[in-house]
Amino acid sequence: MTELMPGGGAGIRRDKGYPMDLEGPNGRHHDAADLIGGEDHDFVVNLYLALLGRWPDDGGYRRYRDLVAGRPERRLDAVREVAASEEAHRAGTRIAFGSGPAIPPGPNRVLALSLALRTEWLRHEVARLRESLGEVAGSALGPEVLEVRDAALHFEINALRREITERIEAGLGPLPEGAAAAREAAIGSVTAMLEAHVAGLVAAAEAKFEVRLRALERRVIAIEAQRGA
């Protein structure tokens, strides 16, 4: 089995000299075969999230979507290309290529992987938001920055909710007549779990934002009082 450090895409710098069989600093590991399933959109998004830890940029998305459109046999080559990039090396994920034919995962496995990757990405976005607030607290920027960040995060959460719902519906496929209620219940159950998880992350972040924002306001008031004295 061959293992590569991940990467790839339009706008992603490549480096041919990175070593093989290294454990990435983030400890993530994926089998290449797990990444080649799903619709073309799922494949490209999962490729970037798994190997680069970010959502695909417009150029990279178009490049790989066009590369594999109607040609699923090209997906493994795309994974290899992304895995050989400098950005992938910095991301530190380890990717394993088996010695035999790569067999794409089934719809349920693709759905589970997509949900796991998007949840992990969202977790990192929340952490980044917290860090940004810390930077704001040490600068002259106002709460407008927080409002913009908060709006962007909620936009991403809603987009994630819509996409996961679509993936669940696609995974369930057509059901017999009279099973619509069961279908809706299944979708509702999974999306409710996702929403509860995301809500918990956001609530914890917002609570910390509120405390830090109030501390920032007190600092500004104290500085203005000193200037007026």
N, C-alpha and C positions, 0 to 999 in steps of 0.2 A: 504494500500500500504506500502511495506517495502522498506526502503532506506538503502544502504550500502555505505561505503567509498570504492573506487576501488582498484585494484592491480593485481598480478598474474604471473604465468609462470615459466618455468625452470629457475633457477638462481635468482628467486625473493623470498625474505624472507617473511615468513608468520607470522602473529600475530593474535591470537584468541581473544584478549582482547579489540579490538577497539570498540567504541560505535557506535550505529546506529543513523540515523536521524541527522547528523551533516552537516552543510554547509561547503564545502571545501573552503580553502583560495583562490583558483583561480576562484571560482564562477561558475564552469562548472557543468552542470547537464545533465544526459542522462537517457532515459528510456531503460531498459534492452532489451525490445522487438525490439527497433530500431537497436540494435547491432547484432542481430542473423540472418540477411539477407545476401544475396549475395553468391558468390562462397566461398569455404573454405579459399582461399587466402585472399579475402576481409574481411572475418570474423575475421581472426587472426590479420591482420594489423589494422583494425578498433578497435578491442578489445584493443590492446596495445596503440594506439594513443588516444583513448577516455578515457581510465582509467589510463594509466601511463604517457601519454604525450610523448612517445618515440616510435621509430621504434622497432619491436620485434628483440631480439637477436636470433642467430641461434638456440640455444637450446630451447628457448621458442617457436619459430616459429614451429620447428619440433614437439614439444610436443603437442601443441594444434591443429596443422594441422592433426597429426595422430589421436588425440583424437576424432575429429569430422568428419574425412573422412568417407563418406557414412553413417554417423549417425547424421543428423542435430538435432535430439532430445537432443543430448549431449551439444549443444551450450549454452543453458541457464545455465547448470551446470558449464561450463567453465567460463562464465561471473561471476557466483557466486564465483568461486574459485579465480579468479583474483581480484575481488572486496574485498576479505577478506585478502589480503596481506598487509604487512607493507609498501611496496613500493607504493601501491595504496593509502594508508592512507596519506603518505607524499605528494603524487601528489594532493590530496585534491578534486578530482572530486566526485560528488554525483551521485549515481546510484539508480534508482527506479525500484522495481519489483512489477508489478501489482498483484492483488489477483486472477485474472482470467487467462485463457490460454494466453501464449505469442504468438502473431501472427506476423510472420516475415514481414518486410516491403516489398513493391514492388520494382522492379528494379530502377525506377526513384528515389525513396526515398533513396535507397542504394547508388546510384550514387551521389546524393546531399550530403549525409552524408560523403561519402568517400572524396569528393572534399573539403568539409568544414574542415574535420579533417586534411587532408594533407596540406591545406593552412595554418591552424593555426600552425601546426608543422613547416612548412617552415618559418613562421614569427618568431617563437622562435629560429630557427637555425640562422636566420639573426641577431637577437638580440644577440645571443651567440657569433657570429662572431665579432660583434662590441665590445663586452666586452673583447674578447680575444685580439683585437687590442689594447685596453686600457692597458691590462696587458703587452703586448709586448712593448708598449711605455715606460714602467717603468722598463724594463729589458735590458739585453745586447743582446737579440735575434735580428736577422736581418730580412730583408724583405722576406727571404726564407720561413719563417713561414707563412706569409701572402699569398704567392703564393700557398702553399700547401692547406691552408684553402680555398682559392678562388677556386682552382681546385676541391676540395671536394664538395663545395657548388654547382658549376655548374654541377657536375656529378649528384647530387641529384635532381637538377632542371630538367635535361634531363630525368632522370628516372621517375620523377613525370609526366612530359609531356607525356611520352610513356604510362604510366599506365592509366592516365585519358583518353587518346585517346582510349585505349582498352576498358575501362569501358563504354565510350560513345557508341562505336560500338556495344558492347554487349547489352546495354540498348535499342538501336534502333531496333536491331533484323533484320530479313530479310525484305526487302522492295520490293514492286512490281517492275516489269521491267520498266525501264525508270525513276526511282526515285533515281538513283545513284547520280545525281547532287545535289539533295536536301539533301541527306545523307551527302555528302562531305561538303556541305555548312553549315549544322548544326554542324558537327564536327569541321570545321574550325572556326566557330563563337565562340564556347565555348573555344576551345584551344587558340584562339587569346585573349580572355578575360583573361584566365589564364596566358598566357605569358606576357600580358601587366601588370597584377598585379605583377607578379614575377619580371619582368624587373624593375618596379618602386621601389620595395623593394631593389633589388640588386644595382640599380643606386644610390639610396640614401646612401646605406651602402658604396659603393665604393667611393663616393664623400668624405665621412667622413674619409675613410681609407687613401685617397690620402693626405688630409690635415694633418692628424696625422703622416703619414709616412714622409712627408716633415719636420714636426716639429721634429721628431725623428732624421732625418738626420742632421738638424741644430744643435741639441744638441750634436751629436757625433762629428761634426766638431769643435764645440766650446770646447769640452773636449780635443780633440786632440791638438787644438791650445794652450790651457792652459798647457798641458804637454810639448809641444815643447818650451814654453817661458822660 
